[in-house]
Amino acid sequence: MSRWRVLLVHQNFPGQFRHLAPFLAAAGHEVVALGDAANLGTQQRTLPYRLVGYRSRAQQPSAAHHYLHSFETAVRRGQDVARACMALRRGGFEPDLVVGHPAWGELLFVRDVFPRARLVPYFEYFYRAHGGDVGFDPEFPPQLDTLFKLRIRNSAQLHALSECDAGISPTAWQRSTYPAREQPLIRVIHEGVDTVRLAPDDAAVFRLPDGRVLDRTTPVVTFASRDLEPYRGFHVFMRALPELQRRLPRAQFVIVGSDGVSYGTPPPAPHRNWREQLLAEVGAGLDATRTHLVGRLGYADFVRLLQLSRLHVYLSYPFVLSWSMLEAMACGAPVLGSATAPVRELIDDGVDGLLFDFFDREQLLAQAERAFATDLTALRQAARTKIVERFSFERNSAPAYLRLFDALLADAAPASAHSPAPAGAASVAQAMTHPAEDFP
């Protein structure tokens, strides 16, 4: 295998490339990771690859139509990335392969700076008016204005689709959200799970904020989301929680997540976040001694919590599938998941997990009771086996990445070897001699 020069681009690096970047570096490839400098400050600097931060400019007031505000932001971010790429090129780095997340506009102009590189965007989710997240929950009906705005929200990804040599989607359902004529360009390659670190551990313990220690002798029900919000079913879970506590009188309930909004909209005033709103709605019916909202956890603590979980409840709109569900399965935590499309792709009901209708509270409660009344050893083992056999980074993702990259680069001399430039490359090279400020 030849040595490649690889540029990985993600505004919140490492993002979906947390396993890929060190793997490629360990294999002897020259890897440069490019992310928003504001998001890289806390990362360790003893990395096997070069980490470069680009400077993103402050949001500018805009008189453009409000549909265009997000795309205008994407264009500015694309320019910021282009400036950083120009600096890399002037320093002698010209990649053979660029892999990046296109949704925020970072890849808009990379092809112009590196015309000989193979471009592989990570296509995570394509917004659409029907069959996805928008309009799924009748509690939050979309406005016509929202549906129109979605078309413009996909603009940066449409540019990536027009320029890419190939694409990556983590699951088959997420790929299916893209236009049918574009889907043959996109390979299904999940970013992978570390199934060595994420494994069952009967000795795992977790310390609650009040000092109490949980272990596998105490039945624990877990719920986790980066932010506690309706997209991940927080409202459904919380409204079921008082009755869930009544039916599972010995269980402790640990809820992981922050108070921000990753997806969707904030709650109406006067509540500042969805946690406040749901506690105001159902809090009087909760047993506070068994309800633990622990905020966002460090990863090691989160893994220990999954390892001792008696039941992990996971809900999602038809949207991007969370890592946490696969991590729970890898740790042997039985998953009770909403029977929405991204979850059904991973879980066979009664075989390697349990499913319930997202909006059917009684079914959620009945399945939770079933889980506590049943020996789930076989189900736990089947769930872990599925993750090991289909989603292990070492076993599945890494070979799939290499097959794709090998195929893309096999018919082209590497850019670093000064292969013949494609049409237009000369004008691009000439433009590189001008200051980056030439494009405001």
GIMOLIN-V499538 format. One record per residue. N is the residue number from 1. RES is the residue in one small letter. PHI is phi in degrees with one decimal (999 if undefined). PSI is psi in radians with two decimals (999 if undefined). OMEGA is omega in whole degrees, -180 to 180 (NA if undefined). Layout:
BEGIN
N,RES,PHI,PSI,OMEGA + N,RES,PHI,PSI,OMEGA
END
This chain:
BEGIN
1,m,999,2.30,180 + 2,s,-74.6,2.86,179 + 3,r,-89.2,2.24,-178 + 4,w,-106.4,2.70,166 + 5,r,-103.5,2.14,-173 + 6,v,-124.4,2.29,173 + 7,l,-110.1,2.13,177 + 8,l,-108.0,2.28,-174 + 9,v,-125.7,2.16,178 + 10,h,-160.2,2.18,-174 + 11,q,-61.2,-0.48,177 + 12,n,-117.7,0.96,-176 + 13,f,-57.7,2.43,14 + 14,p,-87.2,-0.32,179 + 15,g,51.6,-2.27,-178 + 16,q,-75.7,-0.01,-179 + 17,f,-107.3,0.36,-176 + 18,r,-64.6,-0.51,176 + 19,h,-94.6,-0.63,-175 + 20,l,-65.1,-0.75,-175 + 21,a,-60.1,-0.94,179 + 22,p,-67.3,-0.52,179 + 23,f,-63.7,-0.84,-180 + 24,l,-64.3,-0.70,179 + 25,a,-63.9,-0.74,-180 + 26,a,-65.5,-0.46,179 + 27,a,-81.0,0.00,175 + 28,g,98.5,0.08,179 + 29,h,-84.2,2.66,177 + 30,e,-86.4,2.03,-174 + 31,v,-117.2,2.24,171 + 32,v,-117.8,2.23,178 + 33,a,-107.1,2.27,-176 + 34,l,-120.2,2.17,179 + 35,g,-145.3,2.99,178 + 36,d,-65.5,2.15,-176 + 37,a,-57.3,-0.56,-179 + 38,a,-65.2,-0.39,-179 + 39,n,-99.8,-0.04,-175 + 40,l,-103.6,-0.08,-170 + 41,g,-59.8,-0.55,-176 + 42,t,-93.0,-0.02,-177 + 43,q,-79.0,2.56,178 + 44,q,-64.7,2.62,-177 + 45,r,-102.0,-0.08,178 + 46,t,-89.4,1.25,-176 + 47,l,-110.3,2.66,179 + 48,p,-79.8,0.11,179 + 49,y,-138.4,2.92,-179 + 50,r,-87.0,2.22,-179 + 51,l,-109.4,2.13,-176 + 52,v,-123.1,2.32,177 + 53,g,-103.4,2.29,172 + 54,y,-95.8,2.66,-178 + 55,r,-93.6,2.02,178 + 56,s,-91.5,2.38,-178 + 57,r,-79.1,2.71,179 + 58,a,-62.7,2.62,178 + 59,q,-58.6,2.30,-178 + 60,q,-98.3,2.45,173 + 61,p,-58.7,2.48,-176 + 62,s,-132.9,2.42,175 + 63,a,-97.0,0.07,-178 + 64,a,-71.0,2.89,175 + 65,h,-56.2,2.49,-173 + 66,h,-64.8,-0.38,174 + 67,y,-62.4,-0.49,-173 + 68,l,-88.4,-0.12,-174 + 69,h,-60.8,-0.77,-178 + 70,s,-68.1,-0.62,179 + 71,f,-72.0,-0.63,176 + 72,e,-61.9,-0.72,176 + 73,t,-61.4,-0.71,179 + 74,a,-63.5,-0.71,179 + 75,v,-62.2,-0.76,179 + 76,r,-63.6,-0.71,178 + 77,r,-66.2,-0.67,176 + 78,g,-61.2,-0.67,176 + 79,q,-65.5,-0.71,179 + 80,d,-61.4,-0.72,177 + 81,v,-66.7,-0.70,179 + 82,a,-60.8,-0.70,178 + 83,r,-60.7,-0.77,180 + 84,a,-65.0,-0.67,179 + 85,c,-66.4,-0.66,177 + 86,m,-62.4,-0.68,178 + 87,a,-65.7,-0.69,176 + 88,l,-62.2,-0.74,-179 + 89,r,-66.0,-0.72,178 + 90,r,-64.4,-0.48,178 + 91,g,-83.9,0.04,175 + 92,g,99.9,0.04,-180 + 93,f,-99.6,2.05,175 + 94,e,-130.6,1.94,-171 + 95,p,-73.9,2.65,169 + 96,d,-83.2,-0.48,-172 + 97,l,-142.6,2.31,174 + 98,v,-120.0,2.15,177 + 99,v,-121.9,2.20,-177 + 100,g,-159.7,2.96,178 + 101,h,-93.8,2.10,-173 + 102,p,-87.6,-0.21,-166 + 103,a,-63.7,-0.50,-177 + 104,w,-94.2,0.10,177 + 105,g,92.5,0.03,-174 + 106,e,-64.0,-0.48,-177 + 107,l,-94.7,0.05,-172 + 108,l,-55.6,-0.70,-173 + 109,f,-119.4,0.15,-179 + 110,v,-63.0,-0.66,180 + 111,r,-61.2,-0.56,-180 + 112,d,-72.7,-0.57,180 + 113,v,-81.6,-0.66,-178 + 114,f,-122.9,1.28,-173 + 115,p,-67.9,-0.33,-178 + 116,r,-91.9,-0.17,-177 + 117,a,-76.3,2.59,171 + 118,r,-80.1,2.32,-174 + 119,l,-109.7,2.14,-178 + 120,v,-127.9,1.64,177 + 121,p,-76.6,2.65,174 + 122,y,-94.1,1.83,-177 + 123,f,-92.0,1.77,-172 + 124,e,-86.4,-0.75,-175 + 125,y,-168.1,2.37,179 + 126,f,-111.4,2.08,-177 + 127,y,-70.5,2.49,179 + 128,r,-151.5,2.80,-174 + 129,a,-78.2,-0.39,-176 + 130,h,-136.3,2.50,174 + 131,g,85.3,0.12,179 + 132,g,-130.1,-2.50,-176 + 133,d,-71.9,-0.67,-175 + 134,v,-71.2,2.21,180 + 135,g,81.8,-0.01,-179 + 136,f,-69.3,-0.75,-174 + 137,d,-97.1,1.97,-177 + 138,p,-63.5,-0.29,177 + 139,e,-69.0,-0.36,-178 + 140,f,-130.3,1.26,-177 + 141,p,-67.7,2.44,-179 + 142,p,-78.0,2.64,172 + 143,q,-90.7,2.74,177 + 144,l,-57.8,-0.63,178 + 145,d,-59.6,-0.67,179 + 146,t,-64.3,-0.74,-179 + 147,l,-64.1,-0.71,178 + 148,f,-63.7,-0.71,-176 + 149,k,-64.1,-0.52,-178 + 150,l,-59.3,-0.65,-177 + 151,r,-62.3,-0.67,179 + 152,i,-75.8,-0.54,180 + 153,r,-62.3,-0.47,179 + 154,n,-83.5,0.02,-170 + 155,s,-57.7,-0.83,-178 + 156,a,-61.4,-0.64,179 + 157,q,-70.9,-0.62,177 + 158,l,-63.9,-0.67,174 + 159,h,-61.9,-0.73,179 + 160,a,-63.8,-0.70,178 + 161,l,-62.2,-0.61,-178 + 162,s,-74.2,-0.38,-174 + 163,e,-106.7,-0.31,-168 + 164,c,-73.7,2.70,171 + 165,d,-88.2,-0.49,174 + 166,a,-166.2,2.92,178 + 167,g,-134.9,2.95,179 + 168,i,-130.0,2.36,168 + 169,s,-127.3,2.54,-174 + 170,p,-75.9,-0.47,-179 + 171,t,-138.5,2.80,-180 + 172,a,-65.0,-0.66,-180 + 173,w,-67.0,-0.71,179 + 174,q,-63.7,-0.67,174 + 175,r,-61.3,-0.63,-176 + 176,s,-67.4,-0.24,178 + 177,t,-75.5,-0.27,-179 + 178,y,-83.2,2.77,179 + 179,p,-53.2,2.40,-174 + 180,a,-57.1,-0.64,-177 + 181,r,-71.1,-0.30,180 + 182,e,-95.0,-0.30,-173 + 183,q,-61.1,-0.57,177 + 184,p,-60.1,-0.38,177 + 185,l,-73.3,-0.32,-167 + 186,i,-105.3,2.15,175 + 187,r,-90.6,2.51,174 + 188,v,-87.8,1.85,177 + 189,i,-136.4,1.91,177 + 190,h,-71.7,2.59,-178 + 191,e,-67.3,-0.26,169 + 192,g,97.6,2.69,-180 + 193,v,-119.1,2.39,174 + 194,d,-80.8,1.61,-174 + 195,t,-80.8,-0.03,172 + 196,v,-83.4,-0.88,178 + 197,r,-70.0,-0.68,-179 + 198,l,-94.2,1.60,-176 + 199,a,-148.8,2.77,178 + 200,p,-60.9,2.55,177 + 201,d,-149.6,1.78,-177 + 202,d,-67.2,-0.24,-179 + 203,a,-94.9,0.06,-176 + 204,a,-63.5,2.47,175 + 205,v,-131.6,2.70,180 + 206,f,-137.7,2.27,-180 + 207,r,-97.6,2.16,177 + 208,l,-75.1,2.81,179 + 209,p,-57.6,-0.48,179 + 210,d,-84.9,0.06,177 + 211,g,97.9,-0.27,178 + 212,r,-65.8,2.57,-178 + 213,v,-112.2,2.26,177 + 214,l,-103.8,2.48,172 + 215,d,-143.0,-2.98,-173 + 216,r,-74.1,-0.08,175 + 217,t,-79.0,-0.27,178 + 218,t,-106.5,2.20,177 + 219,p,-68.0,2.16,-176 + 220,v,-122.3,2.28,173 + 221,v,-106.5,2.26,-178 + 222,t,-116.1,2.61,173 + 223,f,-140.5,2.33,-176 + 224,a,-143.4,2.43,173 + 225,s,-155.4,2.58,179 + 226,r,-53.9,-0.82,173 + 227,d,-128.9,2.50,-177 + 228,l,-83.1,1.82,-171 + 229,e,-156.1,2.86,-176 + 230,p,-60.6,-0.56,-179 + 231,y,-53.9,-0.55,178 + 232,r,-105.2,0.38,171 + 233,g,71.8,0.35,-179 + 234,f,-59.9,-0.66,-180 + 235,h,-66.6,-0.66,179 + 236,v,-66.0,-0.81,-179 + 237,f,-62.5,-0.82,-177 + 238,m,-65.2,-0.65,179 + 239,r,-70.5,-0.41,176 + 240,a,-88.1,-0.28,-169 + 241,l,-62.7,-0.74,179 + 242,p,-56.9,-0.78,179 + 243,e,-72.3,-0.58,177 + 244,l,-62.2,-0.72,178 + 245,q,-65.8,-0.64,179 + 246,r,-65.8,-0.68,-177 + 247,r,-80.2,-0.38,179 + 248,l,-120.8,1.30,-168 + 249,p,-68.1,-0.30,-179 + 250,r,-96.8,-0.16,-171 + 251,a,-80.5,2.55,168 + 252,q,-100.5,2.51,-175 + 253,f,-119.6,2.02,-177 + 254,v,-113.5,2.13,-176 + 255,i,-115.1,2.10,-175 + 256,v,-108.7,2.30,175 + 257,g,153.7,2.72,-179 + 258,s,-93.2,3.10,-175 + 259,d,-97.6,0.17,179 + 260,g,-80.8,-3.00,177 + 261,v,-126.5,1.87,175 + 262,s,-81.0,-0.67,-176 + 263,y,-138.7,2.62,179 + 264,g,81.7,-2.64,-174 + 265,t,-126.1,2.76,176 + 266,p,-68.3,2.89,177 + 267,p,-72.5,2.81,178 + 268,p,-68.3,2.71,176 + 269,a,-59.3,2.62,12 + 270,p,-93.3,0.05,-174 + 271,h,-77.5,2.41,-177 + 272,r,-84.0,-0.38,-178 + 273,n,-156.3,2.97,-177 + 274,w,-69.3,-0.51,176 + 275,r,-60.9,-0.82,179 + 276,e,-61.0,-0.78,-177 + 277,q,-63.8,-0.79,-177 + 278,l,-71.1,-0.61,176 + 279,l,-67.0,-0.64,176 + 280,a,-64.4,-0.57,-178 + 281,e,-78.6,-0.74,-172 + 282,v,-123.4,-0.05,-171 + 283,g,-58.4,-0.59,-179 + 284,a,-64.7,-0.40,-180 + 285,g,-92.7,0.01,-177 + 286,l,-91.7,2.60,169 + 287,d,-86.6,1.79,-174 + 288,a,-62.5,-0.47,-179 + 289,t,-72.6,-0.26,-180 + 290,r,-117.6,0.16,-179 + 291,t,-114.6,2.05,-174 + 292,h,-127.4,1.77,174 + 293,l,-92.7,1.83,-168 + 294,v,-101.0,0.08,-179 + 295,g,71.4,-2.71,178 + 296,r,-87.7,2.38,-176 + 297,l,-105.3,2.71,165 + 298,g,-63.9,2.66,-172 + 299,y,-62.6,-0.69,-179 + 300,a,-62.4,-0.71,178 + 301,d,-65.9,-0.69,-180 + 302,f,-63.1,-0.74,179 + 303,v,-62.9,-0.77,178 + 304,r,-60.3,-0.67,179 + 305,l,-63.2,-0.77,178 + 306,l,-63.3,-0.64,-177 + 307,q,-66.5,-0.42,179 + 308,l,-106.4,0.02,-178 + 309,s,-66.5,2.27,175 + 310,r,-80.6,-0.47,178 + 311,l,-159.0,2.19,179 + 312,h,-108.0,2.07,-178 + 313,v,-94.5,2.18,-178 + 314,y,-131.9,2.15,175 + 315,l,-123.2,2.61,175 + 316,s,-155.9,2.43,165 + 317,y,-57.5,2.92,168 + 318,p,-65.0,1.63,-170 + 319,f,-158.9,-2.92,180 + 320,v,-59.4,2.31,179 + 321,l,-77.6,2.31,-178 + 322,s,-76.4,2.53,173 + 323,w,-58.8,-0.60,-172 + 324,s,-58.4,-0.57,-179 + 325,m,-68.3,-0.77,178 + 326,l,-66.6,-0.64,179 + 327,e,-64.9,-0.69,177 + 328,a,-62.9,-0.78,179 + 329,m,-62.1,-0.71,179 + 330,a,-64.0,-0.58,180 + 331,c,-82.2,-0.04,179 + 332,g,82.5,0.29,176 + 333,a,-84.3,2.14,178 + 334,p,-61.6,2.29,-178 + 335,v,-103.4,2.25,170 + 336,l,-105.3,1.82,-170 + 337,g,-117.0,2.70,176 + 338,s,-70.2,2.46,-177 + 339,a,-82.9,0.93,175 + 340,t,-96.6,2.84,-169 + 341,a,-54.0,-0.84,-178 + 342,p,-65.2,-0.52,180 + 343,v,-78.3,-0.71,180 + 344,r,-62.3,-0.47,178 + 345,e,-64.4,-0.47,-176 + 346,l,-101.7,-0.54,-171 + 347,i,-113.5,2.22,169 + 348,d,-96.1,2.01,-173 + 349,d,-56.9,2.19,178 + 350,g,84.4,-0.15,-179 + 351,v,-103.2,-0.99,180 + 352,d,-129.3,0.32,177 + 353,g,173.7,3.10,179 + 354,l,-123.6,2.51,-178 + 355,l,-122.9,2.70,174 + 356,f,-148.1,2.72,177 + 357,d,-66.3,2.29,-176 + 358,f,-50.5,-0.63,-173 + 359,f,-101.6,0.07,-176 + 360,d,-102.3,1.63,-177 + 361,r,-62.4,-0.71,-178 + 362,e,-64.0,-0.64,178 + 363,q,-67.4,-0.69,175 + 364,l,-57.6,-0.84,-178 + 365,l,-63.5,-0.76,-178 + 366,a,-65.3,-0.70,179 + 367,q,-68.0,-0.64,177 + 368,a,-65.0,-0.75,176 + 369,e,-61.2,-0.74,179 + 370,r,-59.6,-0.75,-179 + 371,a,-61.4,-0.68,-178 + 372,f,-77.3,-0.36,-179 + 373,a,-94.9,-0.03,-172 + 374,t,-121.5,2.54,171 + 375,d,-75.9,1.94,-175 + 376,l,-100.0,0.36,-178 + 377,t,-57.6,-0.82,-179 + 378,a,-65.1,-0.69,179 + 379,l,-64.0,-0.77,179 + 380,r,-60.7,-0.76,-180 + 381,q,-65.8,-0.69,180 + 382,a,-66.0,-0.65,179 + 383,a,-64.5,-0.81,179 + 384,r,-64.2,-0.72,179 + 385,t,-59.3,-0.73,180 + 386,k,-61.5,-0.76,-179 + 387,i,-66.5,-0.75,-180 + 388,v,-63.2,-0.75,-174 + 389,e,-81.4,-0.43,-175 + 390,r,-118.7,-0.33,-172 + 391,f,-131.3,0.12,174 + 392,s,-63.4,2.33,179 + 393,f,-62.8,-0.86,-176 + 394,e,-64.8,-0.67,-173 + 395,r,-85.2,-0.60,-173 + 396,n,-116.8,-1.01,-171 + 397,s,-66.0,-0.85,-176 + 398,a,-58.6,-0.87,178 + 399,p,-61.5,-0.63,-180 + 400,a,-67.2,-0.75,175 + 401,y,-57.1,-0.84,-176 + 402,l,-62.9,-0.70,178 + 403,r,-61.3,-0.76,-180 + 404,l,-66.1,-0.85,-177 + 405,f,-65.6,-0.70,177 + 406,d,-59.0,-0.78,-178 + 407,a,-64.5,-0.69,-179 + 408,l,-69.2,-0.61,-174 + 409,l,-97.4,-0.15,-176 + 410,a,-65.2,-0.55,-175 + 411,d,-99.8,0.30,-179 + 412,a,-143.3,2.34,172 + 413,a,-64.7,2.50,-178 + 414,p,-61.4,2.57,179 + 415,a,-59.0,-0.62,-179 + 416,s,-66.5,-0.28,178 + 417,a,-94.1,0.19,177 + 418,h,59.6,0.88,177 + 419,s,-67.9,2.81,180 + 420,p,-54.5,2.31,-176 + 421,a,-79.1,2.56,176 + 422,p,-70.4,2.95,180 + 423,a,-56.9,2.38,179 + 424,g,93.2,-0.26,-176 + 425,a,-65.0,-0.55,-179 + 426,a,-64.1,-0.74,179 + 427,s,-67.6,-0.60,176 + 428,v,-63.7,-0.80,-179 + 429,a,-60.9,-0.68,178 + 430,q,-64.8,-0.71,180 + 431,a,-63.4,-0.51,-178 + 432,m,-65.2,-0.31,-179 + 433,t,-78.0,-0.21,180 + 434,h,-88.8,2.72,-180 + 435,p,-62.3,2.61,179 + 436,a,-62.4,-0.42,-179 + 437,e,-68.9,-0.09,178 + 438,d,-63.6,-0.36,175 + 439,f,-114.3,1.87,-174 + 440,p,-76.3,999,NA
END
